[in-house]
Amino acid sequence: MRKNLYKRSLVLLLALFGIYVSACKKSDSPYYDYSNTVQSFNGSAMDYLKSKPNTFDSLLLVLDRFPLLKDSLTNQQVTLFAPVNENFAASVKYLNQTRKAAGKAPIYLNTAQPIQLLYMLSKYIIRGNKTTSAYAGNVDGISLNTILSDYPMHIKAVKSNASGFVNGGATTLEFSDMYGSTIRLNWVTTNTNAVNIKTNNATINIITPLHSFGFDEFTARLDQ
């Protein structure tokens, strides 16, 4: 089963989470009416998220539970695939529909089991500050590791068509959780609707709101 494929990653996250506490299918459309009007931002990735009210409120709420990740988005060189409010809303809605049918109390982002939430959120933060040029030269895309657990995620650059020219349009990214499989049919893939937003420490790519946060694992991990 998928949850067993990266058991060692989860064990590592459990250890890291313990340190933090003691110290303090499958594919969706890339279309969405978000306009990427800012290609560079004078501030950290965290500063950028805070500068966009009504877009990243849910992400910021979750990040507030994990100072370790907030520090990474402030001080480390990373690539963030940023989920928007709609990504979280869809996942929370489905989770609570499932729980209501079973006679269980609802769960929200501020009450969800922290280790499971941390495990899912860390998938969206990749080690190293990389723009689309890092993926464009490989037609099959590349695998890169997340922070905390070195969990491998797959990124592929895709050129859209424009003005009658095949592959003549803007570049978008396909962002996939491979779940340890080389067979693409087993992957869960989402798209970006804005890319290459450069902050002082990170590159931010914004996820289409049609994506369900957690790569189809949100309910399975939190409905305990």
For each residue, the residues with C-beta under 8 A, 3 or more apart:
1: 4 5
2: 5 179 217
3: 7 217 220 221
4: 1 7
5: 1 2 179 180 181
6: 9 10 149 151 179 180
7: 3 4 10 11
8: 11 12
9: 6 12 13 119 149 150 151
10: 6 7 13 14 119 149
11: 7 8 14 15
12: 8 9 15 16 148 149 150
13: 9 10 16 17 115 118 119 122 148 149
14: 10 11 17 18 115
15: 11 12 18 19
16: 12 13 19 20 68 148 149
17: 13 14 20 21 114 115 118
18: 14 15 21 22
19: 15 16 22 23
20: 16 17 23 24 66 67 68
21: 17 18 24
22: 18 19
23: 19 20
24: 20 21 67
25: 188 216
26: 185 187 188 189
27: 174 188 189 190 191
28: 189 190 191 208 210 211
29: 191 208 210
30: 172 191 192 193 208
31: 193 208
32: 193 208 209 210
33:
34: 55 84 193 194 206 209
35: 194
36: 39 193 194 195 197 206
37:
38: 41 197
39: 36 196 197 198
40: 197 198 199
41: 38 47 48 51 197 198 199 200
42: 200
43: 47 48 51 199 200
44: 47 48 73 74 75 199 200 201 202
45: 48 49 73 74 78 80 199 201 202 204
46: 49 50 63 70 73 74
47: 41 43 44 50 51 74 199
48: 41 43 44 45 51 52 197 199 204
49: 45 46 52 56 59 60 63 73 82
50: 46 47 56 60
51: 41 43 47 48
52: 48 49 55 56
53: 57
54: 57 85
55: 34 52 84 85
56: 49 50 52 59 60 82 84 85
57: 53 54 60 61 85
58: 61 62 83 84 85 87 88 89 109
59: 49 56 62 63 82 83 84 85 88
60: 49 50 56 57 63 64
61: 57 58 64 65 109 110
62: 58 59 65 66 88 109 117 121
63: 46 49 59 60 66 69 70 73 121
64: 60 61 70
65: 61 62 110 114 117 118
66: 20 62 63 69 70 114 118 121
67: 20 24 70 71
68: 16 20 71 72 148
69: 63 66 72 73 118 121 122 125 147
70: 46 63 64 66 67 73 74
71: 67 68 74 75 76
72: 68 69 75 76 78 125 147
73: 44 45 46 49 63 69 70 76 78 80 125 201 202
74: 44 45 46 47 70 71 201
75: 44 71 72 201
76: 71 72 73 147 201 202
77: 128 129 201 202
78: 45 72 73 125 126 127 128 129 147 201 202
79: 125 126 127 128 129 130 144 202 203 204 205
80: 45 73 124 125 126 202 203 204 205
81: 124 125 126 173 175 192 205 206 207
82: 49 56 59 124 204 205 206 207
83: 58 59 87 88 124 207 211 213
84: 34 55 56 58 59 87 206 207 209
85: 54 55 56 57 58 59 88 89 209
86: 89 90 209 210
87: 58 83 84 90 91 207 209 211 212 213
88: 58 59 62 83 85 91 92 109 213
89: 58 85 86 92 93
90: 86 87 93 94 212 213
91: 87 88 94 95 212 213 214 218 219
92: 88 89 95 96 107 108 109 218
93: 89 90 96 97
94: 90 91 97 98 212 218 219
95: 91 92 98 99 107 218 219 222 223
96: 92 93 99 100 106 107
97: 93 94 100 101
98: 94 95 101 102 219 223
99: 95 96 102 104 105 106 107 223
100: 96 97 103 104 106
101: 97 98
102: 98 99
103: 100
104: 99 100 223
105: 99
106: 96 99 100
107: 92 95 96 99 111 112 222 223
108: 92 111 112
109: 58 61 62 88 92 112 117
110: 61 65
111: 107 108
112: 107 108 109 116 117 222
113: 116 117 221 222 224
114: 17 65 66 117 118
115: 13 14 17 118 119
116: 112 113 119 120 221 222
117: 62 65 109 112 113 114 120 121 222
118: 13 17 65 66 69 114 115 121 122 148
119: 9 10 13 115 116 122 123 149 221
120: 116 117 123 213 214 215 217 218 221
121: 62 63 66 69 117 118 124 125
122: 13 69 118 119 125 146 147 148 149 151
123: 119 120 146 151 153 177 215
124: 80 81 82 83 121 146 207
125: 69 72 73 78 79 80 81 121 122 146 147
126: 78 79 80 81 130 144 145 146 147 153 155
127: 78 79 144 145 146 147 150
128: 77 78 79 144
129: 77 78 79 201 202 203
130: 79 126 134 135 144 203
131: 134 195 196 198 203
132: 135 136 157 171 173 195 196
133: 136 137
134: 130 131 142
135: 130 132 138 141 142 155 156 157 173
136: 132 133 157 171
137: 133
138: 135 141 142 156
139:
140: 156
141: 135 138 154 155 156 157 174 176
142: 134 135 138 154 155 156
143: 152 153 154 155 178
144: 79 126 127 128 130 152 153 154 155
145: 126 127 150 151 152 153
146: 122 123 124 125 126 127 149 150 151 152 153
147: 69 72 76 78 122 125 126 127
148: 12 13 16 68 118 122 151
149: 6 9 10 12 13 16 119 122 146
150: 9 12 127 145 146
151: 6 9 122 123 145 146 148
152: 143 144 145 146 178
153: 123 126 143 144 145 146 175 176 177 178
154: 141 142 143 144 174 175 176 177 178 187
155: 126 135 141 142 143 144 173 174 175 176
156: 135 138 140 141 142 173 174 176
157: 132 135 136 141 171 172 173
158: 171 172 173 174
159: 167 168 169 170 171
160: 167 169 170 171 172
161: 164 165 166 167 168 169
162: 165 168 169 170
163: 168 169
164: 161 168
165: 161 162 168 169
166: 161
167: 159 160 161
168: 159 161 162 163 164 165
169: 159 160 161 162 163 165
170: 159 160 162
171: 132 136 157 158 159 160 195
172: 30 157 158 160 191 192 193 195
173: 81 132 135 155 156 157 158 191 192 195 205
174: 27 141 154 155 156 158 189 190 191
175: 81 153 154 155 189 190 191 192 205 207
176: 141 153 154 155 156 184 187 188 189 190
177: 123 153 154 187 188 189 215
178: 143 152 153 154 181 182 186 187
179: 2 5 6 186 187 188
180: 5 6
181: 5 178 186 187
182: 178
183: 186 187
184: 176 187
185: 26
186: 178 179 181 183
187: 26 154 176 177 178 179 181 183 184
188: 25 26 27 176 177 179 215 216
189: 26 27 28 174 175 176 177
190: 27 28 174 175 176 207 208 210 211 215
191: 27 28 29 30 172 173 174 175 207 208 211
192: 30 81 172 173 175 195 205 206 207 208
193: 30 31 32 34 36 172 206 207 208 209
194: 34 35 36 197 205 206
195: 36 131 132 171 172 173 192 205 206
196: 39 131 132 203 205
197: 36 38 39 40 41 48 194 203 204 205 206
198: 39 40 41 131 202 203 204
199: 40 41 43 44 45 47 48 202 203 204
200: 41 42 43 44
201: 44 45 73 74 75 76 77 78 129
202: 44 45 73 76 77 78 79 80 129 198 199
203: 79 80 129 130 131 196 197 198 199
204: 45 48 79 80 82 197 198 199
205: 79 80 81 82 173 175 192 194 195 196 197
206: 34 36 81 82 84 192 193 194 195 197
207: 81 82 83 84 87 124 175 190 191 192 193 211
208: 28 29 30 31 32 190 191 192 193 211
209: 32 34 84 85 86 87 193
210: 28 29 32 86 190
211: 28 83 87 190 191 207 208
212: 87 90 91 94 215 216 218
213: 83 87 88 90 91 120 218
214: 91 120 217 218 221
215: 120 123 177 188 190 212
216: 25 188 212 220
217: 2 3 120 214 220 221
218: 91 92 94 95 120 212 213 214 221 222
219: 91 94 95 98 222 223
220: 3 216 217 223
221: 3 113 116 119 120 214 217 218 224
222: 95 107 112 113 116 117 218 219
223: 95 98 99 104 107 219 220
224: 113 221
